[in-house]
Amino acid sequence: MPKKTLTFSGSIFFTMHIVIYPVMALLCASCGKKETPAPPPPVIEVMEAKPTSVPISTEIMGQLDSPQNVEVRARVEGFVENIRFVEGTEVKQGDLLFELDKKPFLERLAAANGGLAEAKAALNKYEKDVARLAPLAERNAIPRRDLDNALASVEVGKAGVETANARVESAQIDLGYCEIKAPISGLIGAKQVSIGELVGKGQPTLLATMSTLDPIWFYCNISEVDYLKAKEKSAGTGADISSLPLTLILADGSEHKSQGKFVFIDRAVDVKTGTLRMRAEFPNPDKLLRPGMFARVRVSLGSQDNAIVVPQRAIVDLQGRTFAWVVSPEGMATQRAVKLGETIASNVLVAEGLSAGEQIVVEGLQKVREGQAVRIAAEKP
């Protein structure tokens, strides 16, 4: 009996030891745990929304062209004998450009002059016949029919002289076409033919192309929506589109030193593209601008007063929503939906959503959460 009692007592003692130890361990662990402190508010940079007057403009893509692009062509058939100009230089109206072989045309002119002389001689004979037969017909010394035939011969002779004169003039014109002169003053391009080449056979051969460069034209196509917006904005400033100052921006980003203006707006919108063709004119005294160049035109539409302008980096565009972060006087960050206007360099015009005096987050946007307290960094010296 004592062995059983001791064995039983030992078993009870061992079981109680196993149960008590985990409970004590949990109590000790619970006593040592501390609460995690809240993170400090994020540090951000802000700017105050201040109303200001900003220039309003828009940019249009287009291409430059000359007011006059003239193709110099051969108007008669012949061999090129001389080329009298330097490619890529300025030439004046009337300057000799090409010479064709004149010998065949001199021969035609000589033949035409010979035919004219024959026609005049025949007319002279017919007129003398009339002068001789007229008195005889009055005295009925000859049949009236002979005089009538002589008078008809005079008319035929006059027609022959006119025809011969026309042939002479045509031969002179063709001979003149052998000297091809500049039809306008301007810059001439590369020659399209060489000395000794046959030109004008079957069709007028292109010899060279000339262009006037001062002024230069800028052509563009704008959508009807943009056109209506431009009309509305220009009307708000009391200006007309044709009088708006234009700045030409070249392919390298530089601006042309002279301003231009619109000189032509097409009468109708192209129904296929939904665009309206417009033309602007720019002075080009140094001949820097050339036909075919691509460029942009900045159209100044006046200025807008009491406008709110913020840096583009302060605007968030997320899943079709455009908003800015505004800090309340209590230091809480809130999303504010905004409607944007024109882009001005690295800034953007806020048409709706912001008021003067509000604090707008410009740095640290990725740290901000809705309704979160924030700390505004000290202004940099």
C-alpha positions in Angstrom: 0.0 0.0 0.0 2.7 2.7 0.7 4.3 2.1 -2.7 1.1 2.8 -4.5 0.5 5.9 -2.5 4.0 7.3 -3.2 3.7 6.4 -6.9 0.4 8.2 -7.1 1.7 11.2 -5.3 4.7 11.5 -7.6 2.5 11.3 -10.6 0.3 14.1 -9.3 3.3 16.3 -8.5 4.7 15.8 -12.0 1.4 16.6 -13.7 1.0 19.9 -11.7 4.5 20.9 -12.6 3.8 20.6 -16.4 0.6 22.6 -16.2 1.9 25.5 -14.1 5.1 26.1 -16.0 3.5 27.2 -19.4 1.1 29.5 -17.5 3.9 31.2 -15.7 5.9 31.6 -18.9 3.0 33.3 -20.6 2.5 35.6 -17.7 6.1 36.6 -17.7 6.1 37.2 -21.5 3.0 39.4 -21.2 4.6 41.4 -18.5 7.6 42.2 -20.7 5.7 43.3 -24.0 5.6 47.1 -24.8 3.3 49.1 -27.2 4.9 50.2 -30.6 4.9 54.1 -30.8 3.0 55.8 -33.6 5.3 56.9 -36.6 6.0 60.6 -36.8 4.0 62.7 -39.4 5.7 62.8 -42.8 7.6 65.9 -43.7 6.5 67.7 -46.9 7.0 70.9 -48.8 4.1 73.1 -49.7 3.4 76.3 -51.7 0.6 78.8 -51.2 -1.9 79.1 -54.1 -1.7 82.8 -55.1 -3.8 84.3 -57.9 -1.7 85.8 -60.7 -2.0 87.0 -64.3 -0.7 84.4 -66.7 -0.2 84.5 -70.5 -2.4 82.1 -72.4 -1.1 80.5 -75.5 -1.3 77.3 -77.7 1.1 75.6 -80.1 0.3 74.3 -83.6 2.5 72.0 -85.7 3.0 72.9 -89.3 5.4 73.2 -92.3 7.1 76.1 -94.0 6.6 76.9 -97.7 7.5 79.6 -100.1 4.9 82.1 -101.4 6.2 81.3 -104.8 7.7 78.0 -106.0 8.3 78.4 -109.7 9.4 75.5 -111.9 11.7 76.6 -114.7 10.9 74.4 -117.8 12.1 74.1 -121.4 9.4 75.4 -123.7 11.0 74.3 -127.0 12.9 71.2 -128.0 16.7 71.6 -128.1 20.1 70.7 -126.7 21.3 72.5 -123.6 24.3 74.6 -124.7 25.1 76.6 -121.5 24.1 76.9 -117.9 24.5 80.5 -116.6 23.8 80.3 -112.8 25.3 78.8 -109.6 23.0 76.4 -107.8 21.6 77.5 -104.5 22.2 81.2 -105.0 20.0 84.2 -105.4 19.1 85.3 -108.9 17.1 88.3 -110.1 14.1 88.3 -112.4 15.3 88.3 -116.0 18.8 86.8 -115.3 19.9 84.3 -118.0 19.8 80.7 -116.6 20.0 78.3 -119.6 20.9 78.6 -123.2 19.7 76.0 -125.8 21.2 75.4 -129.3 19.7 78.2 -131.5 20.8 77.1 -134.9 17.6 75.2 -135.8 15.5 78.1 -134.7 17.5 80.6 -136.6 16.9 78.5 -139.7 13.2 78.5 -139.1 13.2 82.2 -138.6 15.0 82.7 -141.8 12.6 80.5 -143.7 9.6 82.4 -142.1 11.1 85.7 -143.2 11.5 84.4 -146.7 7.9 83.3 -146.8 6.9 86.8 -145.6 8.9 88.4 -148.3 7.1 86.2 -150.9 3.7 87.0 -149.5 4.4 90.7 -149.7 5.7 90.4 -153.3 2.6 88.5 -154.3 0.4 91.1 -152.6 2.2 93.9 -154.4 1.6 92.2 -157.8 -2.1 91.8 -157.0 -2.5 95.4 -156.0 -0.8 96.6 -159.3 -3.1 94.3 -161.3 -6.1 96.0 -159.6 -4.6 99.4 -160.3 -4.2 98.6 -164.0 -7.5 96.8 -164.5 -9.8 99.3 -162.6 -9.7 102.1 -165.3 -10.2 99.6 -168.1 -13.2 98.1 -166.3 -14.7 101.6 -165.9 -14.6 102.1 -169.7 -15.9 98.5 -170.2 -12.7 97.7 -172.0 -12.4 94.5 -170.1 -14.9 92.1 -168.6 -15.9 93.1 -165.0 -15.0 89.6 -164.0 -11.3 90.2 -164.6 -11.3 93.1 -162.1 -13.3 91.1 -159.6 -10.7 88.3 -159.8 -7.9 90.8 -159.3 -9.6 92.3 -156.3 -10.0 88.8 -154.8 -6.3 88.1 -155.4 -5.5 91.2 -153.3 -7.5 89.9 -150.4 -5.8 86.5 -150.7 -2.4 88.3 -150.8 -3.2 90.2 -147.7 -4.2 87.0 -145.9 -0.9 85.4 -147.1 1.0 88.3 -145.6 -0.7 88.0 -142.3 0.0 84.2 -142.2 3.6 84.8 -143.1 3.9 87.5 -140.4 2.5 85.0 -137.8 5.1 82.4 -138.8 7.8 84.9 -138.4 6.5 85.9 -134.9 6.3 82.2 -133.9 9.8 81.6 -135.1 11.0 84.6 -133.1 9.2 83.4 -130.0 10.7 79.9 -130.3 14.1 81.5 -130.8 13.6 83.5 -127.7 12.8 80.4 -125.7 16.3 79.2 -126.4 17.4 81.8 -123.7 15.7 80.7 -120.5 15.5 83.5 -118.0 14.5 83.7 -114.4 10.8 84.4 -114.1 11.1 85.8 -110.6 13.7 87.0 -108.1 14.6 84.3 -105.6 16.7 81.4 -104.6 17.3 78.8 -107.3 17.8 75.1 -106.5 19.8 72.4 -108.1 19.9 72.1 -111.9 17.9 69.1 -113.2 19.7 68.8 -116.6 23.3 68.9 -117.8 25.0 70.6 -120.8 24.4 68.6 -124.0 21.2 67.0 -122.8 18.1 67.1 -125.0 15.2 68.9 -123.4 11.6 69.8 -124.3 11.0 66.6 -126.4 7.3 65.8 -126.1 6.8 67.8 -122.9 8.3 70.8 -121.1 11.4 69.4 -119.3 12.0 70.6 -115.7 15.3 72.5 -115.6 15.3 74.0 -112.1 13.0 75.3 -109.3 13.1 78.8 -107.8 11.5 80.0 -104.6 11.0 83.4 -102.9 12.0 83.3 -99.3 11.1 86.6 -97.8 8.5 86.5 -96.4 8.1 82.8 -95.7 4.7 81.0 -95.2 3.7 78.6 -92.4 0.9 76.2 -93.2 -1.0 74.2 -90.5 -4.2 72.3 -90.0 -6.1 72.8 -86.7 -9.2 70.9 -85.6 -12.5 72.7 -85.5 -12.6 72.3 -81.7 -9.3 74.0 -81.3 -10.3 76.7 -83.7 -13.5 77.4 -81.7 -11.6 77.5 -78.5 -9.1 79.9 -79.9 -11.9 82.2 -81.2 -13.5 82.1 -77.8 -10.3 82.9 -75.9 -9.2 85.6 -78.3 -12.7 87.2 -78.1 -12.4 87.3 -74.3 -9.3 89.5 -74.7 -10.8 91.7 -77.4 -8.5 90.5 -80.1 -9.1 88.8 -83.5 -7.3 85.6 -84.6 -5.8 87.4 -87.6 -4.2 90.0 -85.3 -2.8 87.5 -82.7 1.0 87.6 -82.4 2.7 84.4 -83.5 6.1 83.0 -82.5 7.8 80.5 -84.7 9.6 77.7 -82.9 12.1 75.8 -85.1 13.0 72.1 -85.0 16.0 72.7 -82.6 13.7 74.5 -80.1 15.0 78.0 -81.0 12.6 80.8 -81.7 12.6 82.9 -84.9 13.5 86.5 -84.1 10.6 88.0 -86.0 6.9 87.5 -85.0 4.3 86.7 -87.6 0.6 86.8 -88.1 -2.2 84.7 -89.7 -2.9 85.9 -93.3 -5.3 83.2 -94.5 -8.0 81.0 -92.9 -9.7 78.6 -95.3 -13.4 79.0 -96.1 -14.4 75.5 -94.9 -13.4 72.6 -92.7 -12.1 69.5 -94.5 -14.9 67.0 -94.0 -12.4 64.1 -94.3 -10.0 65.3 -91.6 -12.2 67.7 -89.6 -9.5 70.3 -89.8 -9.2 73.9 -91.0 -6.3 75.0 -93.1 -4.5 78.2 -92.0 -1.5 80.1 -93.2 0.8 82.5 -91.3 3.4 84.8 -92.6 6.9 85.5 -91.1 9.6 87.9 -92.2 12.7 86.1 -93.4 15.3 88.7 -94.4 18.3 86.5 -93.7 16.8 83.5 -95.7 17.3 81.2 -92.7 13.9 79.6 -93.1 13.5 77.3 -96.1 10.5 75.6 -97.7 9.8 72.1 -96.3 11.0 72.8 -92.8 8.8 71.5 -89.9 8.1 74.0 -87.1 5.6 75.0 -84.4 3.8 78.2 -84.0 3.0 79.6 -80.5 -0.2 81.6 -80.6 -0.5 84.2 -77.9 -4.2 84.4 -76.8 -3.8 87.2 -74.3 -3.6 86.7 -70.5 -5.9 85.4 -67.8 -6.2 87.3 -64.5 -6.7 85.8 -61.0 -5.3 82.4 -62.2 -4.0 79.7 -60.0 -0.7 78.2 -61.3 1.0 75.2 -59.6 4.0 73.1 -60.6 3.1 70.0 -62.7 4.7 67.8 -60.1 2.0 68.9 -57.6 -0.7 67.3 -59.7 -1.5 63.5 -59.4 -3.3 61.7 -62.3 -4.4 58.3 -61.0 -7.0 56.0 -62.7 -8.7 58.8 -64.6 -8.8 61.1 -61.6 -6.8 64.4 -61.4 -6.2 65.8 -57.9 -3.8 67.7 -55.7 -3.0 67.4 -52.0 -4.2 70.3 -49.9 -3.0 70.8 -46.3 -5.7 72.2 -43.9 -4.9 74.9 -41.3 -5.0 72.0 -38.7 -2.1 70.2 -40.7 -4.3 67.5 -42.2 -3.7 66.3 -45.8 -6.8 66.0 -48.1 -7.2 65.1 -51.7 -8.8 67.8 -53.9 -10.1 67.1 -57.4 -8.9 69.8 -59.9 -9.6 70.7 -63.5 -6.6 71.7 -65.4 -6.1 74.4 -68.1 -3.1 75.3 -70.3 0.4 74.1 -69.6 2.8 76.9 -69.0 6.5 75.7 -69.1 6.8 73.4 -66.1 3.6 74.7 -64.5 0.0 74.1 -65.1 -3.0 76.3 -64.8 -5.7 75.1 -62.4 -9.1 76.1 -63.8 -11.2 74.7 -61.0 -10.6 73.1 -57.5 -8.2 75.3 -55.7 -8.7 78.7 -54.0 -6.3 81.5 -53.2 -4.4 81.0 -49.9 -4.6 77.2 -49.7 -1.4 75.2 -49.0 -0.6 72.8 -51.9 1.8 69.9 -51.4 4.6 70.1 -54.0 7.2 67.7 -52.5 6.6 64.4 -50.6 3.3 63.4 -52.3 4.2 59.7 -52.1 4.2 60.0 -48.3 0.8 61.6 -47.9 -2.4 59.7 -47.1 -6.0 61.0 -46.9 -6.7 62.6 -43.5 -3.2 62.1 -42.3 -1.4 64.7 -40.2 1.7 66.1 -41.9 4.6 68.4 -40.9 5.6 71.2 -43.3 9.3 71.5 -43.8 11.0 74.8 -43.0 11.5 77.0 -46.0 14.9 76.8 -47.5 17.1 79.9 -47.1 
